[in-house]
Amino acid sequence: MVDRSPRFVAPAKSEEILKMPRGTARRSMGRNRRGIAPVVLGIIVVVVAVVVVAGGLFAAGVFTPKSNGGGTSLKFAVTFTETGLLLGGSWSVTLGGNAQSSSSGSIQFNVANGSYSYSVSATGYTALPASGTLTVNGQPLSQAVTLTPVPTYSVVFTESALPSGTSWSVTLNGSTESSATSSITFTEPNGAYAYTVGTVSGYAASPSSGTLTVNGAAVSRAITFTTAVTYSVVFTETGLPAGASWTVTLSGTPQSSTTSTITFSETDGNYAYTVAAVTGYSAAPTSGTLTVNGAGVSQTITFTSAVATTYAVTFTESGLTFGTPWSVTLNGSIQSSAGTSIVFTEPNGIYPFVAGSVAGYTPAPSSGNVIVSGAAVSQAITYTSSGGGSQTAYSQAKPVAVAAANAQGSGWLPVVGLGESLTAAYTNTSHPAFNASCPFTGGPSFWPTFSPWTGTYANGETSYWFFFFYSSASSSLLFVLVSGSSATIMGTVSGSGCVSSFFSYFTGLGSGIIDSTAAATAIASNDSAYVAAHPSASASYILTSGLSFSGYSVSPEWDIHFTTCNPNGGGTGSNFTAFVNASSGKVTSSITTNGGACGSIGFSHAALSSLHVGSTPPWLSPDHLLLQREVGFLPPARYSLPTRT
């Protein structure tokens, strides 16, 4: 029977690797990397890496769960190239139901063998061919497209009789243009277009509307304005206290006043009006229509006190990840919250409500009515995941982890955050030891089974977060697992034989550290090609806090890793890794590897030195940092780290 349980093997002496030539050591390390489970092993990777920096003060290692590997399907490039598009223009191609747009000269799809229908479009252009079918059979394909501009012609409106500098407007085919000169020009292709002339106070336009036909030549239309006779439309209020503000909107134009009258000037015609609500009062009438016909018109608005007793209407949510915004619309009024409750105040009555949508979740009930009848009312809203598991950003998971750590006692400093999203289930039932003399205490008897999750990782959210906390008072490390809004204490390791005093140099994960979403945004231009080629890759976000000691300092850093490797290890796969300064958001380096053994991840040395402030000691040189990062992916019995000199 093959032993598949995780195990720890103590590193060899540091002299062994230091005696090896640099190139030889690196190649040897690459050949011996093994697959790791991104969840639990990710924790031990960071602990081993940081602890060894202290000068090998204690023995540390990793455990490697094993299982069957996976595979990927073969795809080929289908490239469309255009000619004729003006600089800055945009065009689109839909291939097999998938659409892409670009302002460059080519659009590329990656598809498996098969036949695919396509269509091409560009606003203001005709495409040749505009559609067709392409068959992919074991090799890339290309399709040339010619874009020809659709000819357009001027449509000119010229006004007369308006005073110089008067603004006027025309709406043609739904598009409105304004001018303080005598002409307004549109550009349109052949076709019939409806137009309307905008209202100019004190003037009437002739014609005020109509239709123009463009047929291979420019078109013009003269608009004549004549002086219009206007009459007063007066609204008079009663019932409001002196100085109270009130508002009337007549034919779309609002006016407010703190006196008892509001006056408009209008030409003959029918005019709809509405009276705005005034807090504590009801108006009568609240709306209506007035007709101006050769004389002024007046309308009285009577306000009466409408103070009514109101009661709290409280909506309480459950099921959302801590800090996730949600909303409720009650009787047409919307409120949002990142907490667990939303409160309205309403008088007696029946009020319809709608629970706002939250990506990845389904609310129940999603709508209904609440009845207020002389008392406060409560309504529970339960959000359930609509697939893909619980998605949580670092800023949402951290307060959950901190609360769980504080419940274990004071003095815990968060120093590492590890986020994991897995596209296949990971199961490891044995409870590992930190090393032979340092078993985990205070946690569950078995490590949990992690469910698979599929989705996109551009938002920096993951299914699970592991947090490391350090206590200088007890020289202990505390491990906390966060899933959604729930936290589990995974265990504690304590004592000088388990945890070095070097952890006292950690500065902690402070408030100035960027979120996982910001880290994902920072590498968006680096990882887009990899994610497009490997949409089912798993993701890890590893945040390490800063160090400060003896005049040297190291900034907090995100290590972001996408991989196609099976979470249980084994086989081959592709990887993308990037390093991001956790305070500035600057991407310091990134690398993509394809088809390597799972767990065999290379890192670029360039820009790693930018993580440090001031002069860098030799034992924190970029090369040594690189080795420290990679040690978690190596058979620990064969290698050890350099010690401080």
Beta strands, then each sheet from edge to edge (+ up, - down):
strand 1: 76-83
strand 2: 91-95
strand 3: 98-102
strand 4: 106-111
strand 5: 114-121
strand 6: 125-128
strand 7: 131-136
strand 8: 141-149
strand 9: 153-160
strand 10: 168-172
strand 11: 175-179
strand 12: 183-188
strand 13: 191-197
strand 14: 203-206
strand 15: 209-214
strand 16: 219-227
strand 17: 231-238
strand 18: 246-250
strand 19: 253-257
strand 20: 261-266
strand 21: 269-275
strand 22: 281-284
strand 23: 287-292
strand 24: 297-305
strand 25: 311-318
strand 26: 326-330
strand 27: 333-337
strand 28: 341-346
strand 29: 349-355
strand 30: 361-364
strand 31: 367-372
strand 32: 377-385
strand 33: 413-421
strand 34: 433-435
strand 35: 438-439
strand 36: 464-471
strand 37: 476-483
strand 38: 486-494
strand 39: 506-508
strand 40: 538-544
strand 41: 546-549
strand 42: 552-554
strand 43: 557-563
strand 44: 572-581
strand 45: 587-597
strand 46: 612-613
sheet 1: 4+ 1- 8- 6+
sheet 2: 3+ 2- 5+ 7-
sheet 3: 12+ 9- 16- 14+
sheet 4: 11+ 10- 13+ 15-
sheet 5: 20+ 17- 24- 22+
sheet 6: 19+ 18- 21+ 23-
sheet 7: 28+ 25- 32- 30+
sheet 8: 27+ 26- 29+ 31-
sheet 9: 38+ 37- 36+ 33- 40+ 43- 44+ 45-
sheet 10: 34+ 35-
sheet 11: 39+ 41- 42+ 46-
end
